[in-house]
Amino acid sequence: MNQTPVASGLVTREPLMNALATYRRLWLAEISGLPSALRHKSYDPVEEETIVSKFDAFLASTPACFERSHAPGHITGSAIVVSQDFKEVLLTLHAKLGMWLQLGGHADGHHLVHEVAATEVQEESGLTDFKFFDWTPAGVKTGPETGASPALSPAFPVPFDLDAHWIPPNPRDPGHWHYDVRYVVVAPRDQKIAITDESHDLKWFTLDAARKVTAERSMHRQFDKVERFGALR
């Protein structure tokens, strides 16, 4: 992770707070401007009732939220990589956890979490041609009626998913929480990929195949969102 840490204070938390506010309006509430195929109360009640509120409380609790040294927990950034037709996802078989996951890692003090996610995608896959998903062609409006303009700008992509999960203690660290901010990036399927020492394998899966290699609820939630957006294309 080669990000440059910045001083952590309210100003550094504001971009993520704004992005999460837009995320809540897009995913967890019925707003004008969201296509009927996407409009819903929630994909997952657990996400609405537990995960989002945990993020809000954690961000408000400490300016050290982006620091790995903050023992109770810290922000991580990740991205699920999808093919241009939204029919396949690129997953990594995590070397330490032995699970098929999206690409991602620690923020290490960097407060622009989408930049963390982009760096992790490049470092953990070798991909060089990818971009954050553009919400506007999917019918998401960015005007004042949604209040979504700032966080929907290209400079601050909207998170695609959120997850708060417990990391058991290990020889290096005590048990702690990872507050994972997840984005979706689109990449041409024919690019060369490279497995790193953080992974046992790196592979493209169809959505149906991806659902079979993991039972993790938060992974299936991401696959469901990818499939829903793919149906609009």
Secondary structure, DSSP 8 states (H G I E B T S, - for coil): --------SHHHHHHHHHHHHHHHHHHSS--TTS-TTT--S-S-HHIIIIIHHHHHHHHHH-TTTT-TT-TTEEEEEEEEEEETTSSEEEEEEETTT-SEE-EEEE-TT-S-HHHHHHHHHHHHH---S-EE--SGGGT---STTTT-TGGGSTTS---SEEEEEEE---SSS-SEEEEEEEEEEEE-TTS-----TTEEEEEEEEHHHHHHH---HHHHHHHHHHHHHHTT-
